[in-house]
Amino acid sequence: MKSFADAALPPALLKALDSLGYQRPTEVQAQSLPPMLAGRDVRVQASTGSGKTAAFGLALLSALRTDTAELQALVLCPTRELADQVARELRGLARFIPNVKILSLCGGVSVRPQLASLQAHEPHIVVGTPGRIEDLIKRQALPLDRIHWVILDEADRMLDMGFIEPIGRILGQLPRERSTGLFSATYAEEIRQISREFQHEPVEVEIAGQAADVSIAQHFYKVEKQDKPAALQALLGERAPSSCLVFCNTRIDTRDVAARLQAAGFSALALHGELDQRERDEIVVQFGNGSCQVLVATDVASRGLHIEGLPMVIAYELPTDPAVHVHRIGRTGRAGESGLACALVSGREQGRIQGIEALTGMKLSWSALPNRSGKPQRPAMKTLIIDAGRKDRLRPGDILGALTGAGGLRGDEVGKIDVFATRAYVAVSRERAPSVVRALRQAQIKGRKFRIRDI
């Protein structure tokens, strides 16, 4: 498949691909989409950023019957962030198909609105996490008898998070006459077992994406544990990235590293498993809209993060699994852009280098730390919170109009706008933020006054 036209996709999907700027299929799309369109099971090994969401999304939407309100496809993801990201991409691909309902059903939020949405209008596609999906099945709120496609996305991470038993129970309750797609960056024996038990003669697709991308420059630094805080600050100061994702192996380290960076004057936040969902949302929003320079996270907490144009990632510690290292560096250097990946390696961690070299087929070299660091950079943007969202029928255009009208901002002083169910976040010029908050507190948005504050 050299072009999307070769796949004989419906005109509405070809129109959506064109509007979204998809020019030609990626390797994973070219190899996995044809068998999926033919209804075959697939077992796909491909790294994050390879285009797998569009691959299975196009297959699901091509087979969708929109003349009936029935649940026809289920996508399981390891985290709410990834599920929301997948749902957004599917909605983008379905933008020219009328009457398609794609619903994200995940834990961390109240189940009542989800139950109400399911009762009001049955969705065509559900994207969710195993725990919440199994809960809804037990409540008999999720009809399964018409499902003809199920996708396991990032299956290896779902197993890492302990979802193997819920996944087995969910798959065991789905219709036997269905197609199953299994997507994973690595293939542990548990995943092979799931494939043997729940797939029928799957087409195997293995994308040679485990080798490090040539567009990503890698630098390894020999640094003992006690010297890592200073080394991290030196790298951030010298490189001065607009944004940087720092990986730690434990949640305790994420909090400690972020606190040290904040004390040194860096704009840094920690993302870990002990945060509630609203705290996670606000941290991810700030990092994604340029209000925060450095996000310190564990691998599990960062699953599903999709930050466009991320220029730099740093491994504060090397992971024990070499495939995790490849996944980490794959967060930068996407969509044809160059990226920088750095790793701080203590003497106790150097034994892990051999596994990375064996997996990537590259001989890794060591670099020297900068002699002195530059001054911490202050983000150009600041995040404002509006206590209203989709339930108030608030749209990004309404917010933009208020900011450029009553707020007096130019278009280039307004950044990303994220609208959730009951609140909205918008990035504005840091220097103008105080005056904008004062102005909007006196103004109206869609004829109403809402509480507005900054983070």
FILUM-542237 format. One record per residue (C-alpha): x, y, z; residue in one letter. Coordinates in steps of 0.5 Angstrom, whole numbers, padded with zeros to 4 digits, always signed. Layout:
<sites>
XYZa...
</sites>
This chain:
<sites>
+0000+0000+0000m+0004+0006-0003k-0002+0011-0001s-0008+0011+0002f-0012+0011-0004a-0009+0004-0005d-0013+0002+0001a-0020+0004-0002a-0022+0007+0004l-0029+0011+0004p-0029+0018+0001p-0030+0021+0008a-0024+0018+0011l-0020+0020+0005l-0022+0027+0006k-0021+0027+0013a-0014+0025+0012l-0013+0030+0007d-0015+0035+0012s-0011+0033+0017l-0005+0033+0013g-0004+0026+0012y+0000+0025+0006q+0003+0018+0005r+0002+0012+0010p+0007+0010+0015t+0010+0003+0015e+0006+0001+0020v+0000+0003+0017q+0002+0001+0010a+0003-0006+0013q-0003-0007+0018s-0009-0003+0015l-0010-0008+0009p-0011-0014+0013p-0015-0010+0018m-0019-0008+0012l-0020-0015+0010a-0023-0017+0017g-0016-0021+0019r-0014-0021+0026d-0007-0017+0027v-0001-0017+0032r+0003-0011+0031v+0010-0010+0034q+0011-0002+0033a+0014+0003+0038s+0010+0010+0040t+0009+0015+0035g+0009+0010+0029s+0002+0012+0027g-0001+0006+0030k-0007+0010+0032t-0009+0012+0025a-0008+0005+0023a-0013+0001+0027f-0018+0008+0027g-0018+0007+0019l-0020+0000+0020a-0025+0001+0025l-0029+0007+0022l-0029+0004+0015s-0033-0002+0018a-0037+0002+0022l-0045+0002+0021r-0047+0009+0022t-0055+0008+0020d-0056+0004+0027t-0054+0006+0034a-0050+0000+0036e-0043-0001+0040l-0039-0004+0034q-0032-0003+0037a-0028-0003+0043l-0021+0000+0044v-0017-0002+0051l-0012+0003+0053c-0007+0003+0059p-0009+0010+0062t-0014+0015+0061r-0009+0020+0058e-0008+0015+0052l-0015+0013+0052a-0017+0021+0051d-0012+0022+0046q-0014+0016+0042v-0021+0018+0042a-0019+0025+0040r-0015+0022+0034e-0021+0017+0032l-0026+0023+0032r-0021+0027+0028g-0021+0022+0023l-0029+0021+0023a-0030+0028+0022r-0034+0028+0015f-0038+0021+0017i-0044+0024+0020p-0048+0021+0027n-0041+0018+0029v-0041+0017+0037k-0034+0016+0040i-0034+0015+0048l-0028+0015+0052s-0030+0011+0059l-0024+0011+0064c-0023+0011+0071g-0021+0017+0076g-0027+0020+0075v-0035+0019+0077s-0038+0013+0073v-0045+0017+0073r-0044+0021+0067p-0041+0015+0063q-0047+0011+0065l-0052+0017+0063a-0048+0018+0057s-0049+0010+0055l-0056+0011+0057q-0058+0017+0053a-0055+0014+0046h-0051+0008+0045e-0044+0010+0042p-0041+0006+0036h-0034+0006+0039i-0032+0006+0046v-0024+0007+0048v-0023+0006+0055g-0018+0003+0061t-0019-0004+0063p-0022-0003+0070g-0027+0002+0068r-0029-0002+0062i-0030-0009+0066e-0034-0005+0072d-0039-0002+0066l-0040-0009+0064i-0041-0012+0071k-0046-0006+0071r-0049-0009+0065q-0049-0002+0062a-0044-0004+0056l-0047-0008+0051p-0043-0013+0048l-0047-0017+0043d-0045-0013+0037r-0038-0011+0038i-0034-0014+0031h-0027-0010+0033w-0023-0010+0039v-0016-0007+0040i-0011-0008+0045l-0007-0001+0045d+0000-0001+0048e-0001-0008+0051a+0005-0009+0054d+0004-0003+0058r-0003-0006+0060m+0001-0012+0063l+0006-0008+0066d+0000-0005+0070m-0003-0011+0072g-0009-0011+0067f-0008-0018+0064i-0013-0021+0068e-0018-0016+0067p-0017-0016+0059i-0018-0024+0059g-0024-0023+0063r-0027-0018+0058i-0024-0021+0052l-0028-0028+0054g-0034-0024+0054q-0034-0021+0047l-0037-0025+0041p-0033-0030+0038r-0034-0028+0031e-0030-0021+0032r-0023-0019+0029s-0018-0017+0034t-0012-0013+0034g-0006-0013+0039l-0001-0007+0038f+0005-0007+0043s+0012-0004+0043a+0015-0011+0046t+0012-0018+0046y+0013-0021+0053a+0011-0029+0054e+0004-0026+0057e+0002-0022+0051i+0004-0028+0046r-0001-0032+0051q-0006-0027+0050i-0005-0028+0042s-0006-0035+0042r-0012-0035+0047e-0016-0030+0043f-0014-0029+0036q-0015-0033+0030h-0009-0034+0025e-0007-0026+0026p-0003-0023+0021v+0004-0021+0024e+0007-0014+0023v+0014-0012+0026e+0016-0005+0025i+0024-0004+0025a+0023+0001+0030g+0026-0001+0036q+0033+0002+0033a+0034+0009+0035a+0031+0014+0030d+0037+0017+0027v+0034+0024+0028s+0035+0023+0035i+0041+0025+0038a+0043+0021+0044q+0048+0023+0049h+0050+0019+0055f+0054+0022+0061y+0057+0018+0067k+0054+0021+0073v+0054+0018+0080e+0048+0019+0084k+0049+0024+0089q+0052+0029+0083d+0045+0028+0078k+0041+0034+0081p+0047+0039+0079a+0048+0035+0072a+0041+0035+0071l+0041+0043+0072q+0047+0044+0068a+0044+0040+0062l+0037+0044+0062l+0041+0051+0063g+0046+0050+0057e+0041+0047+0053r+0035+0051+0055a+0030+0047+0052p+0023+0050+0051s+0020+0044+0054s+0023+0037+0057c+0021+0031+0059l+0025+0028+0065v+0024+0020+0066f+0025+0017+0073c+0024+0010+0075n+0020+0012+0082t+0015+0016+0084r+0019+0019+0090i+0025+0021+0085d+0020+0025+0081t+0018+0029+0087r+0025+0030+0089d+0027+0032+0082v+0022+0037+0081a+0023+0040+0088a+0030+0041+0087r+0029+0044+0080l+0024+0049+0083q+0028+0051+0088a+0034+0052+0083a+0029+0057+0079g+0026+0052+0074f+0019+0051+0072s+0018+0044+0073a+0012+0039+0075l+0012+0032+0078a+0007+0027+0074l+0006+0021+0078h+0001+0016+0081g-0001+0019+0087e-0004+0025+0084l-0012+0025+0083d-0015+0026+0076q-0016+0033+0076r-0009+0034+0079e-0006+0030+0073r-0010+0034+0068d-0008+0041+0070e+0000+0038+0070i-0001+0035+0063v-0004+0041+0060v+0001+0046+0063q+0006+0042+0060f+0003+0041+0053g+0001+0049+0053n+0008+0051+0054g+0007+0054+0061s+0011+0049+0064c+0018+0048+0062q+0020+0041+0065v+0016+0035+0067l+0019+0030+0071v+0015+0023+0071a+0015+0016+0071t+0014+0011+0065d+0007+0009+0068v+0005+0016+0069a+0007+0019+0063s+0004+0013+0058r-0001+0017+0053g+0002+0024+0054l+0003+0026+0047h+0007+0033+0046i+0008+0036+0040e+0015+0038+0038g+0018+0036+0044l+0025+0038+0043p+0029+0034+0049m+0028+0028+0054v+0033+0026+0059i+0033+0020+0063a+0035+0022+0070y+0036+0014+0071e+0036+0008+0066l+0031+0003+0066p+0032-0004+0067t+0028-0006+0061d+0032-0003+0054p+0026-0003+0051a+0023+0002+0056v+0029+0006+0054h+0027+0006+0046v+0020+0008+0048h+0023+0014+0052r+0027+0017+0047i+0022+0016+0042g+0018+0022+0045r+0022+0027+0042t+0024+0027+0034g+0017+0026+0032r+0014+0028+0025a+0021+0029+0022g+0023+0034+0027e+0030+0033+0030s+0030+0031+0038g+0035+0030+0043l+0036+0025+0048a+0040+0025+0054c+0042+0020+0060a+0045+0021+0066l+0048+0014+0068v+0051+0012+0075s+0056+0006+0076g+0051+0002+0078r+0047+0003+0072e+0053+0002+0067q+0051-0005+0066g+0044-0003+0063r+0048+0000+0057i+0050-0007+0054q+0042-0009+0053g+0041-0002+0050i+0046-0003+0045e+0044-0010+0043a+0037-0008+0042l+0038-0002+0038t+0044-0005+0034g+0048+0002+0036m+0055+0003+0040k+0053+0008+0045l+0058+0014+0046s+0059+0018+0052w+0059+0025+0053s+0062+0031+0057a+0058+0035+0062l+0057+0042+0061p+0062+0046+0065n+0057+0051+0067r+0050+0052+0066s+0046+0058+0064g+0040+0061+0067k+0033+0058+0068p+0029+0060+0063q+0022+0062+0065r+0016+0060+0060p+0013+0065+0056a+0006+0063+0057m+0002+0062+0063k-0005+0058+0064t-0011+0061+0066l-0017+0056+0069i-0024+0058+0067i-0029+0054+0071d-0034+0052+0065a-0033+0047+0060g-0037+0043+0055r-0043+0042+0060k-0044+0049+0059d-0043+0049+0052r-0037+0053+0052l-0032+0052+0046r-0025+0054+0044p-0028+0060+0040g-0032+0063+0045d-0026+0063+0050i-0021+0066+0044l-0026+0071+0042g-0027+0074+0050a-0019+0074+0050l-0018+0078+0044t-0024+0082+0045g-0025+0084+0053a-0018+0081+0054g-0015+0085+0049g-0010+0080+0047l-0007+0079+0040r-0008+0072+0037g-0001+0071+0038d-0001+0072+0045e-0006+0066+0046v-0004+0059+0046g-0007+0052+0047k-0014+0052+0049i-0017+0045+0053d-0024+0045+0054v-0026+0039+0059f-0033+0037+0062a-0033+0042+0067t-0027+0047+0066r-0023+0050+0061a-0015+0052+0061y-0012+0057+0056v-0005+0059+0055a-0004+0066+0055v+0002+0071+0055s+0006+0071+0062r+0007+0078+0062e-0001+0080+0060r-0004+0074+0064a-0005+0079+0071p-0009+0084+0066s-0013+0079+0062v-0015+0076+0069v-0018+0082+0071r-0021+0084+0065a-0025+0077+0064l-0027+0078+0071r-0031+0084+0069q-0033+0081+0062a-0038+0076+0060q-0037+0069+0056i-0043+0067+0052k-0047+0072+0056g-0045+0069+0063r-0040+0071+0068k-0035+0065+0070f-0030+0064+0075r-0023+0066+0072i-0016+0065+0075r-0009+0063+0074d-0005+0057+0076i
</sites>
